[in-house]
Amino acid sequence: MAVIHKAKDNSAKTILAEPELFAEFLRDFIPIDMLKDVAPTSIEDMSERLISLVSEQKDGDTIKRINLDDGKSLFVIAIVEHESKVNFRAPFKMLLYIALILNDYEKEVNKDTKITHAKDFKYPPILPIVFYDGESDWTAETNFLNRTEMSEIFAKYIPKFEYILVSLRDYSFEDIAEFGNTLSLFMMIDKLQTAEAFRELKNLPKKYIERIEKMNVPLHLKKLLVSVITFLLHRIDVPQDEIDVLVERIDERGVSEMLAIADYSVQETRRVAREKERLRAEKAEHQARAMIKLLLEQGFSMKSIADSMSATEQDVELLLHRGNESLDSMV
């Protein structure tokens, strides 16, 4: 099964776009008790409509509205940063999103009556999150106050919101395995920044592997998992034909086969690929030799044969006498 890859895809954004995975993300990474039981059906994605008002670029950001059981709403902004270079503009970008969300919320609730003009009206909470899966330390300020000149003098008059930083590099594979859910599969894949890191998957607890084997992952998430794996392999410059082999194993044998990439070795896989290419080349040579012999038997000259092959007579002579009888059965 081959998956079409787009070089500019952002795998983390794709993962967080899924309500099931976003609900698990809140439960696993955000230390707020009331978010532990958020149902995927209560999550509404507002990214398409709102983010374009801040930036023309298709950043890896997402805005969710969570409709709580008591009829109230909570908004979550998740800025996804996946480059090695830290984005120091993140606090200001978050401020823009917060203002945009509240402005949009005001328009919504004021359709029938100017409810926001009432004294006891309160705006909904907005939870700002930066999800970072780069390799370097995240050194940007988490509080907008600290990005403002003379903040020690004007502290009372400057927005003081702070975003939650979720840095994937702070979580080991064992930490992620503790989650034991579908999201853990995606986060492990996203954490694999290099081919060498694949070997760490071999150290996963046996209990987790057994749980993965029994996990009933919906078909659309299985397809998403394959897409994310494909993106990762492209990111570390694995050739497409090698990707197809690995992806096919997962497609045929199920989600648990994802961990088979722990056995993946760039050197070994490419050695196997080179060996296959060598055999194909030798078979082609053998077929060419057989054709040359047939033409010679039919009275064609060595020169005419060489011309038809766009080769020199010396090259044809070398090919003819190189010999590779071990491949006769392949013809």
C-alpha positions as CSV (number, residue, x, y, z in Angstrom):
1,M,0.0,0.0,0.0
2,A,1.6,3.2,-1.1
3,V,0.7,6.5,0.6
4,I,0.9,9.8,-1.3
5,H,3.3,12.1,0.6
6,K,3.1,15.9,0.6
7,A,6.4,17.4,1.7
8,K,4.8,20.2,3.6
9,D,2.5,18.1,5.6
10,N,2.6,18.6,9.3
11,S,2.1,15.3,11.0
12,A,1.4,16.8,14.5
13,K,-1.3,19.1,13.1
14,T,-2.8,16.1,11.4
15,I,-2.9,14.1,14.6
16,L,-4.5,16.8,16.7
17,A,-7.1,17.4,14.1
18,E,-8.7,14.1,15.0
19,P,-11.2,14.5,17.9
20,E,-10.4,11.1,19.4
21,L,-6.7,11.9,19.5
22,F,-7.2,15.4,20.7
23,A,-9.2,14.2,23.7
24,E,-6.4,11.8,24.5
25,F,-3.9,14.6,24.2
26,L,-5.7,16.6,26.8
27,R,-6.0,13.7,29.1
28,D,-2.4,12.6,28.8
29,F,-0.5,15.9,28.6
30,I,-2.5,18.6,30.2
31,P,-2.6,18.7,34.1
32,I,-6.2,19.9,34.5
33,D,-8.6,17.3,36.0
34,M,-11.7,18.6,34.3
35,L,-10.1,17.8,30.9
36,K,-9.5,14.1,31.7
37,D,-12.9,13.0,30.6
38,V,-13.6,15.2,27.6
39,A,-15.6,13.2,25.0
40,P,-14.4,13.5,21.4
41,T,-18.0,14.3,20.4
42,S,-17.9,17.5,22.5
43,I,-14.9,18.8,20.6
44,E,-15.6,21.3,17.8
45,D,-12.7,22.3,15.4
46,M,-12.7,26.0,14.6
47,S,-9.3,26.2,13.0
48,E,-10.4,26.5,9.4
49,R,-12.6,29.5,10.1
50,L,-10.4,31.4,12.6
51,I,-6.7,30.8,11.9
52,S,-6.9,32.3,8.4
53,L,-7.9,35.6,10.0
54,V,-4.5,35.7,11.8
55,S,-2.2,34.3,9.2
56,E,-2.3,33.5,5.5
57,Q,0.1,30.7,6.1
58,K,-1.2,27.2,6.8
59,D,0.6,26.9,10.1
60,G,0.3,23.8,12.3
61,D,-2.1,25.5,14.7
62,T,-5.5,24.3,15.8
63,I,-8.3,26.0,17.7
64,K,-10.9,23.8,19.5
65,R,-14.2,24.6,21.2
66,I,-15.1,22.1,23.9
67,N,-18.8,22.1,24.7
68,L,-19.0,21.2,28.4
69,D,-21.9,19.3,30.0
70,D,-23.3,22.3,31.8
71,G,-23.7,24.2,28.6
72,K,-20.6,26.3,29.0
73,S,-17.7,26.4,26.5
74,L,-14.0,26.2,26.8
75,F,-11.6,27.1,24.0
76,V,-8.2,25.5,23.5
77,I,-5.5,26.9,21.3
78,A,-2.7,24.5,20.3
79,I,0.2,26.0,18.5
80,V,2.3,23.3,16.9
81,E,6.0,24.0,16.6
82,H,8.0,21.3,14.9
83,E,11.1,23.1,13.7
84,S,14.5,23.0,15.5
85,K,14.5,26.8,15.6
86,V,12.4,28.1,18.5
87,N,9.6,30.4,17.7
88,F,10.0,33.4,20.1
89,R,6.9,35.0,18.6
90,A,4.7,32.3,20.1
91,P,3.4,34.4,23.0
92,F,2.3,37.3,20.7
93,K,0.7,34.8,18.2
94,M,-1.2,33.3,21.1
95,L,-2.4,36.8,22.1
96,L,-3.8,37.3,18.6
97,Y,-5.7,34.0,18.8
98,I,-7.1,34.8,22.2
99,A,-8.5,38.2,21.0
100,L,-9.8,36.6,17.9
101,I,-11.7,33.8,19.7
102,L,-13.2,36.2,22.2
103,N,-14.3,38.6,19.5
104,D,-15.9,35.7,17.6
105,Y,-17.6,34.5,20.7
106,E,-19.0,37.9,21.4
107,K,-20.6,38.1,17.9
108,E,-22.1,34.6,18.4
109,V,-23.7,35.3,21.8
110,N,-24.9,38.8,20.9
111,K,-26.9,37.7,17.9
112,D,-30.3,38.0,19.7
113,T,-29.4,40.3,22.6
114,K,-26.3,42.3,23.7
115,I,-25.6,39.8,26.5
116,T,-22.0,40.8,26.8
117,H,-23.0,44.2,27.8
118,A,-24.5,42.8,31.0
119,K,-22.6,43.4,34.3
120,D,-22.5,39.7,35.3
121,F,-21.4,38.4,31.9
122,K,-18.2,36.4,31.8
123,Y,-16.1,35.4,28.9
124,P,-15.2,31.7,28.4
125,P,-11.8,30.4,29.4
126,I,-9.2,29.9,26.8
127,L,-6.4,27.4,27.3
128,P,-3.3,28.2,25.3
129,I,-0.9,25.3,24.5
130,V,2.3,25.1,22.6
131,F,3.1,21.5,21.4
132,Y,6.8,21.3,20.5
133,D,8.4,18.2,18.9
134,G,11.7,19.7,17.8
135,E,15.0,18.5,19.0
136,S,16.4,21.6,20.7
137,D,15.3,23.0,24.1
138,W,12.3,25.3,23.9
139,T,13.7,28.6,25.3
140,A,10.9,31.0,24.4
141,E,9.0,32.9,27.1
142,T,5.8,31.2,28.2
143,N,4.3,34.4,29.6
144,F,3.5,37.4,27.4
145,L,4.3,39.8,30.2
146,N,8.0,38.8,29.9
147,R,8.0,39.7,26.3
148,T,7.0,43.4,27.0
149,E,9.4,46.3,27.6
150,M,9.3,47.9,31.1
151,S,7.1,45.1,32.4
152,E,8.3,45.8,35.9
153,I,6.7,49.2,35.7
154,F,3.6,48.5,33.8
155,A,2.9,44.9,35.0
156,K,-0.6,45.7,36.1
157,Y,-1.6,46.9,32.6
158,I,0.0,44.1,30.5
159,P,-1.7,40.8,29.6
160,K,-0.2,38.1,31.8
161,F,-1.5,34.9,30.3
162,E,0.8,32.0,30.2
163,Y,0.7,29.0,27.8
164,I,1.3,25.4,28.7
165,L,4.4,24.0,27.0
166,V,4.2,20.4,25.9
167,S,7.7,19.4,24.7
168,L,7.7,15.9,23.3
169,R,11.5,15.6,23.9
170,D,10.8,15.7,27.7
171,Y,8.9,12.4,27.4
172,S,10.8,9.1,26.9
173,F,9.3,6.2,24.9
174,E,8.6,4.5,28.2
175,D,6.7,7.6,29.5
176,I,4.5,7.6,26.3
177,A,3.9,3.9,26.6
178,E,2.4,4.5,30.0
179,F,-0.5,6.3,28.2
180,G,-1.4,2.9,26.6
181,N,-3.8,4.5,24.1
182,T,-4.0,5.2,20.4
183,L,-2.4,8.6,20.8
184,S,0.7,6.9,22.2
185,L,1.3,5.2,18.8
186,F,1.3,8.5,17.0
187,M,3.5,10.3,19.6
188,M,6.1,7.6,19.4
189,I,6.2,7.9,15.7
190,D,6.4,11.7,15.9
191,K,9.2,11.4,18.5
192,L,11.4,9.4,16.0
193,Q,13.6,12.2,14.6
194,T,16.3,9.9,13.3
195,A,16.7,6.4,12.0
196,E,18.9,5.5,15.0
197,A,16.0,6.3,17.4
198,F,14.0,3.4,15.9
199,R,16.0,1.0,18.0
200,E,14.6,2.5,21.2
201,L,11.2,1.0,20.4
202,K,12.7,-2.4,21.1
203,N,12.9,-1.5,24.8
204,L,9.2,-0.8,25.2
205,P,7.5,-2.7,28.1
206,K,6.1,-6.1,27.1
207,K,2.8,-5.1,28.7
208,Y,2.5,-2.2,26.3
209,I,3.2,-4.3,23.3
210,E,0.5,-6.8,24.3
211,R,-1.9,-4.0,24.8
212,I,-1.2,-2.6,21.3
213,E,-1.8,-6.0,19.8
214,K,-5.3,-6.1,21.4
215,M,-6.1,-2.4,20.6
216,N,-9.1,-1.9,18.4
217,V,-8.0,1.1,16.4
218,P,-10.7,2.6,14.0
219,L,-9.9,2.3,10.3
220,H,-9.6,6.0,9.7
221,L,-7.0,6.2,12.5
222,K,-5.1,3.2,11.1
223,K,-4.9,5.0,7.7
224,L,-3.7,8.2,9.5
225,L,-1.1,6.2,11.4
226,V,0.3,4.9,8.0
227,S,0.3,8.5,6.7
228,V,2.3,9.7,9.7
229,I,4.8,6.9,9.5
230,T,5.2,7.7,5.8
231,F,5.8,11.3,6.6
232,L,8.4,10.3,9.2
233,L,10.3,8.1,6.8
234,H,10.4,10.8,4.2
235,R,11.7,13.2,6.8
236,I,14.7,11.0,7.4
237,D,15.3,10.6,3.6
238,V,14.2,6.9,3.3
239,P,13.6,6.1,-0.4
240,Q,10.0,5.6,-1.5
241,D,10.5,1.9,-2.4
242,E,11.7,1.1,1.1
243,I,8.8,3.1,2.6
244,D,6.4,1.0,0.5
245,V,7.8,-2.2,1.9
246,L,7.5,-1.0,5.6
247,V,4.0,0.4,5.1
248,E,2.8,-2.7,3.4
249,R,3.8,-4.8,6.4
250,I,1.7,-2.5,8.7
251,D,-1.2,-2.5,6.3
252,E,-1.3,-6.3,6.0
253,R,-0.6,-7.3,9.6
254,G,-2.3,-4.6,11.6
255,V,-1.4,-1.7,14.0
256,S,0.9,-3.8,16.2
257,E,3.2,-4.2,13.2
258,M,4.0,-0.5,13.6
259,L,6.6,-1.6,16.1
260,A,8.3,-3.6,13.4
261,I,10.0,-0.4,12.4
262,A,12.0,-0.9,15.6
263,D,13.8,-3.5,13.5
264,Y,14.3,-1.1,10.7
265,S,17.9,-0.4,9.8
266,V,18.7,2.1,7.1
267,Q,21.9,0.3,6.4
268,E,20.4,-3.2,6.3
269,T,17.3,-2.1,4.3
270,R,19.4,-0.4,1.8
271,R,21.8,-3.4,1.6
272,V,18.8,-5.6,0.8
273,A,17.6,-3.0,-1.8
274,R,21.1,-3.0,-3.4
275,E,21.1,-6.8,-3.5
276,K,17.7,-6.8,-5.3
277,E,19.0,-4.2,-7.7
278,R,22.1,-6.3,-8.4
279,L,20.1,-9.4,-9.1
280,R,17.8,-7.4,-11.5
281,A,20.9,-6.0,-13.3
282,E,22.5,-9.5,-13.5
283,K,19.2,-10.9,-14.9
284,A,19.1,-8.1,-17.5
285,E,22.7,-8.8,-18.4
286,H,22.0,-12.5,-18.8
287,Q,19.0,-11.8,-21.1
288,A,21.1,-9.4,-23.1
289,R,23.9,-12.1,-23.5
290,A,21.4,-14.6,-24.6
291,M,20.1,-12.2,-27.2
292,I,23.6,-11.4,-28.5
293,K,24.4,-15.1,-28.9
294,L,21.1,-15.6,-30.8
295,L,21.8,-12.7,-33.2
296,L,25.4,-14.0,-33.8
297,E,24.0,-17.4,-34.6
298,Q,21.6,-15.7,-37.1
299,G,24.6,-14.1,-38.9
300,F,24.5,-10.6,-37.5
301,S,27.9,-8.9,-37.1
302,M,29.3,-7.8,-33.8
303,K,29.3,-4.2,-35.1
304,S,25.7,-4.2,-36.1
305,I,24.7,-5.7,-32.7
306,A,26.8,-3.0,-30.9
307,D,25.2,-0.3,-32.9
308,S,21.7,-1.5,-32.1
309,M,22.5,-1.5,-28.4
310,S,24.2,2.0,-28.6
311,A,27.3,0.4,-27.3
312,T,30.9,-0.3,-28.5
313,E,32.0,-3.7,-29.8
314,Q,34.3,-3.9,-26.9
315,D,31.4,-3.5,-24.4
316,V,29.4,-6.2,-26.2
317,E,32.4,-8.5,-26.1
318,L,32.8,-7.9,-22.3
319,L,29.1,-8.5,-21.7
320,L,29.2,-11.7,-23.8
321,H,32.0,-13.3,-22.0
322,R,31.2,-12.1,-18.4
323,G,29.0,-15.2,-17.9
324,N,26.6,-15.7,-15.0
325,E,25.2,-19.2,-15.4
326,S,23.9,-19.1,-11.8
327,L,21.0,-17.0,-13.0
328,D,20.0,-19.3,-15.9
329,S,16.9,-20.3,-14.1
330,M,15.7,-16.7,-13.8
331,V,15.5,-16.2,-17.5
